[in-house]
Amino acid sequence: MYTANEQSTFANHVNQFYTTEQFPPQSTPYSRGRHIEHCWVLYQKTLTNSLLDSVFIGRLDDLGEHLRAQYGISTYSHTSPQAGPILNVVQWSIILNDVWILAAVNACLKFHLVSDFSLKNIYGDPERLYTVTGREYLIITSLNYHPANIASAVASTVYSCDGYAQAARDATLAHINFVTTERRFPRLLTTAKLLDKNYPL
């Protein structure tokens, strides 16, 4: 977790753990700095929003307009309302997405996975190694998030950090950098293959 007075540490971690290609396209040093500021605002808004109980993750097609309209969206605008449970921003980046996931983890929010746990949803374009949904799943389960027997108003599997709240609160971008490297991915890919009924073993 990053406290309110640790913005410089947060910025240093972003610069340390992410490459230029992971920033929005054609990011200049100035816009790169601005993007880190936007990430910080999103992180703080999500972490400190006492009205948030859970967030929704999954493929874009599954995070349909009806979900966005019903539950609201999360934005990094300085003048916007509090962050909502669905991330939908104009200048998206994998950095911004990781920061949003981290803030929700640090706040011990529940995660609604609205996409099926299948090979196509977890392992997408081979050039990208895995989908954004796969990356999100890897991050939260590495911090002991587990399926919870919780009723949901939407078709989803709810993941909770019950019993492991301290590990979730202690996580930083350093943890995300570690678990999303290639050495941790094969285990996730194997699990996706085993659970995907359409994958020929």
C-alpha positions in Angstrom: 0.0 0.0 0.0 1.1 3.6 -0.7 0.1 6.1 1.9 -1.0 9.7 0.9 2.5 11.0 1.4 4.3 8.3 -0.6 3.5 9.7 -4.1 7.3 10.0 -4.9 7.8 6.3 -4.0 4.8 5.4 -6.1 6.2 7.3 -9.1 9.6 5.8 -8.7 8.1 2.3 -8.7 6.1 3.0 -11.9 9.3 4.2 -13.6 11.3 1.2 -12.3 8.8 -1.6 -13.2 7.2 -0.4 -16.4 8.7 0.1 -19.9 8.0 3.0 -22.3 5.9 0.7 -24.4 3.5 0.1 -21.4 2.6 3.8 -21.3 0.0 5.3 -23.6 1.2 5.5 -27.3 3.6 8.3 -28.2 4.1 9.2 -24.6 6.6 12.0 -24.2 8.6 12.4 -20.9 6.1 15.2 -20.0 3.0 13.2 -20.8 4.6 10.2 -19.1 4.8 12.2 -15.9 1.3 13.4 -16.3 0.1 9.8 -16.8 1.8 8.8 -13.6 0.0 11.6 -11.8 -3.3 10.3 -13.3 -2.4 6.8 -12.0 -1.8 8.3 -8.5 -5.1 10.1 -8.5 -6.9 6.9 -9.6 -5.1 4.9 -6.9 -6.0 7.3 -4.1 -9.6 7.7 -5.3 -10.2 3.9 -5.4 -8.3 3.2 -2.1 -10.1 5.8 -0.1 -13.7 5.4 -1.5 -15.6 4.1 1.5 -18.7 3.5 -0.7 -16.9 0.9 -2.8 -17.5 -2.7 -1.7 -16.3 -4.5 -4.9 -15.0 -4.0 -8.4 -15.7 -5.8 -11.7 -13.0 -7.3 -13.9 -13.2 -9.3 -17.2 -13.1 -9.0 -20.9 -14.6 -5.8 -22.4 -17.4 -7.6 -24.1 -18.5 -9.1 -20.8 -18.2 -5.7 -19.0 -21.1 -4.5 -21.2 -22.8 -1.1 -21.3 -25.5 -2.4 -19.0 -23.0 -3.1 -16.2 -21.3 0.3 -16.7 -24.6 2.1 -16.7 -25.8 0.2 -13.6 -22.7 0.4 -11.4 -20.9 3.4 -12.7 -17.3 3.8 -14.0 -13.9 4.6 -12.5 -12.1 7.6 -13.8 -8.9 9.5 -13.0 -10.3 13.0 -13.6 -9.4 15.4 -10.8 -12.9 16.8 -10.9 -14.9 13.6 -11.3 -17.0 11.9 -8.7 -15.5 9.1 -6.6 -14.1 6.1 -8.4 -16.6 3.5 -9.5 -16.3 -0.3 -9.6 -15.6 -0.6 -13.4 -12.5 0.9 -15.0 -13.3 2.9 -18.1 -10.9 5.7 -19.0 -9.9 7.4 -22.2 -6.1 7.1 -21.9 -5.9 3.5 -20.7 -2.7 1.7 -20.1 -1.6 -1.5 -18.5 0.0 0.6 -15.8 -3.3 2.4 -15.1 -5.1 -1.0 -15.0 -2.5 -2.5 -12.6 -2.7 0.6 -10.3 -6.5 0.3 -10.2 -6.3 -3.4 -9.3 -3.7 -2.7 -6.7 -5.8 0.0 -5.0 -8.8 -2.4 -4.9 -6.5 -5.1 -3.4 -5.0 -2.7 -0.8 -8.6 -1.8 0.2 -9.5 -5.5 0.4 -12.4 -5.0 -2.0 -14.2 -8.0 -3.5 -13.6 -8.8 -7.2 -16.4 -9.9 -9.5 -14.8 -11.9 -12.4 -17.6 -11.6 -15.1 -15.7 -13.6 -17.7 -15.5 -17.4 -17.8 -12.2 -18.8 -16.6 -11.3 -20.3 -20.1 -8.2 -20.4 -22.2 -9.4 -17.8 -24.6 -10.2 -15.4 -21.8 -6.9 -15.9 -19.9 -4.5 -16.6 -22.7 -5.1 -14.4 -25.7 -2.7 -13.1 -28.3 0.6 -15.0 -28.0 2.5 -11.8 -28.5 1.0 -10.4 -25.3 1.5 -13.7 -23.5 -1.8 -13.4 -21.7 -4.9 -11.1 -21.7 -5.5 -8.2 -19.4 -8.1 -10.4 -17.6 -5.5 -13.1 -17.2 -3.1 -10.6 -15.7 -5.8 -9.3 -13.3 -6.6 -12.9 -12.2 -2.9 -13.7 -11.7 -2.5 -10.6 -9.5 -5.4 -11.2 -7.2 -4.9 -14.9 -6.7 -1.2 -14.4 -6.0 -2.4 -12.4 -3.0 -4.6 -15.2 -1.7 -7.9 -13.9 -3.2 -10.2 -16.9 -3.5 -13.7 -17.7 -4.7 -16.2 -16.7 -2.0 -19.7 -18.0 -1.5 -21.3 -14.6 -2.0 -24.5 -13.9 -3.9 -24.0 -11.6 -6.9 -26.6 -9.6 -8.8 -24.6 -10.3 -12.0 -23.3 -13.5 -13.5 -19.8 -13.6 -12.0 -17.5 -15.4 -9.6 -16.8 -13.3 -6.6 -13.2 -13.4 -5.2 -12.5 -12.3 -1.6 -9.4 -11.7 0.5 -11.1 -12.9 3.7 -8.4 -14.3 6.0 -5.6 -12.7 4.1 -6.3 -9.0 4.5 -2.9 -8.0 5.7 -1.1 -9.5 2.7 -3.5 -7.6 0.4 -2.9 -4.3 2.3 0.9 -4.8 2.1 1.1 -5.3 -1.6 2.8 -2.7 -3.9 3.7 -2.4 -7.5 6.9 -4.4 -6.7 4.6 -7.4 -6.0 2.7 -7.0 -9.3 6.0 -6.8 -11.1 7.1 -10.1 -9.6 4.0 -12.1 -10.2 3.4 -10.9 -13.8 6.8 -12.0 -15.1 7.0 -15.0 -17.4 8.3 -17.3 -14.7 5.0 -17.2 -13.0 2.8 -17.4 -16.1 3.1 -21.2 -17.0 1.2 -22.2 -13.8 -1.7 -19.9 -14.8 -1.7 -21.2 -18.3 -1.8 -24.9 -17.1 -4.7 -24.1 -14.8 -6.6 -22.4 -17.6 -6.1 -25.5 -19.8 -7.3 -27.9 -17.1 -10.4 -25.9 -16.3 -11.3 -25.1 -19.9 -13.7 -27.8 -21.1 -13.1 -26.8 -24.7 -9.4 -27.4 -24.5 -8.3 -30.8 -25.9 -6.1 -32.4 -23.3 
